[in-house]
């Protein structure tokens, strides 16, 4: 059995949880999340705690137990306090603008990049180069941050590009005259 999968998830008072076979719906003060999980797992609510148990002893089921437990724990935490990812755009003339539900990025290309913001995600811009991505779904927040970074990945010599705060980017020394 998975060490993480065996741990129960405590349900706070503010959160309402509904389990229907393999579907879990979590409602809280910040919003509602719903997800369907693998049928090989049993999700039970006992004494204000969620317990994920495997139905058989296969390797796949044991692996999915810890994953499912972590996803449910992230759902419970997300409806209480939203997840946040900070991005910094570095480079001369690089900037971001909001136009309705679209983000317009100027990243040194001959054209601006338009990114449609998914539902459930909120992006705020400070100083034209600092973005704050917030949302209740941890996976979706990380996916949006990664897709924005993919438009111009940080380059190791001058450091230009879209940086996710807290993610290490190896810097390299340039050529030396010798």
N, C-alpha and C positions, 0 to 999 in steps of 0.2 A: 504494500500500500504506500501511497505517496505521503510524505511527511506533511506537506502543505495541505493535501487533500483531506487528511484526517482532522484538521483543525476546524472547529465550528465557527460560523460567522454570526456575531452578535447583531441583532436587529435593533437599532435605536428607536426611541419612542416616536420620533417624527416620521418614520418610514413605515409605509404600508406595503406588505409583500404578498403576492398571490402566486401560488404554485399550482399549475395544471399539468400533470404528468411530466413532460419534459420542457414545458414553457414556464418561464419565470417573468413576472411583471413586478417592477419596483416603482413605487410612487413616493415622492418626497416633496419638500418645499421648493426645490429648484426645477422639478419636472418629472417626467415619467419615462422609464426605459423598459423595453420588453425584448426578450431573447429566447430562442428555442435551442435546446441542447441535445446531445446525443441520447438516443433511447436506451443505451446500455447503462446509464447512470440513474440512480434514484435520488431525487432531491426532496428532502423532508424538512418540515418546520416543527421543531420541538422546543417548548419552553423558551420562546423568544430567540431561538437560534436556528440557523440553517445548517443542515448536515447533508453532505454529498457522499453517497456510498456507491461502490461499483456493484453491478448485478452479477458479474462473474469475475473470474480471476485471470482474464486474458491480459496480455501486455498492453494492448491498445486501451482497454478499459481503465487499467491502472494509470496510464499516462494521461488520459482524459479527465480523471478524477481531480488531479491538482489544477489542471487548466480551467476546468469548469468552476471549481471553488474560487480561484483567483478572479475569474471574470465576474462572478456573482458578487464577490467582495468589492470589486471596483464599481459595479453598478450601484451597490448600497452607498458607498462613499460618494459617488458622483452626484446622486440626487440630494445629498446634504450640502456638499461643498464642491463647486465645479472645478474641473481640471484646467490648468493654465500652462501654456507653452509660450515662451518669449522668443522672438526672432529679431535679429539685428541685420540690417542691410548695409554692407560696407562697400564703398567704391565711389569714385567721383561721378556725380550726376545720377547715382542710383537712388530711387525713391519709390514710395508707394502712395496711392490715392484710393479713397473709397468713392465709388459711384453707384449708389443704390445698394444692391446686393452683390455687386461685382468689385473685385479688387484689381486695380490697374497698377502693374509693376513696370517701372522703367529701369532696366538692368543692363544698359549699354548696348542693346541690340538696335537694329534699325527700326524696330516696331515695338510698341508697348505690349505687354503680356496681360491678357484679361483672364481673371480666375473667378468663376462663379462660386460664391460661398455656399456650402451645403446647409440645409436646414438643421438647426440645433447648434450651430457654431456662431460665435460672435467674435469679430475681429475689430480691435481698436488700434489706431495709429497715433504714435507720439513722435514729434519732431521729424516727420516724413520718413524716418529710417528705422523706427522701433515699432514692432508689431506685437500685440498681445492677443493670443488665440485662447478663447475660453469656451467651455462646453461641458455637459454632464457625461458624455460618452468618452471615456479615456481613449479608446481605440480610434474614434473619429477625430479627436483633437490631434493625436499623434500622426494620423494619416494626412490631415490637412497641413501640418507643419512640414512633414516629409515631402509632400507634393510641391509646396512653395519653395522648399530648399532645392528641389530637383530642377527648377528653372535656371538656377545659376549656383552650382555647388561651390563651396569655398575653395579657392585655389591656394596652394601651399606657399607660394612665393611672396605675393603682395597682400594676401588675405582678403581679396575682393570676393564678394558673393553673399549669399544668404546664410547666416549663421544661426543655429539653434543654440540658445544660451544654455550652458552647462555641458555641451557636447564638445569634446576635444578635437581640434583640427591640428595635425602636425604641420609645423612651419619648417620650410627648408631654406637653406642658405643659397643665395644666388651664385652665379659664376664669379670667380675671382680672376683678376688680371695677374698673370704670372709668368 
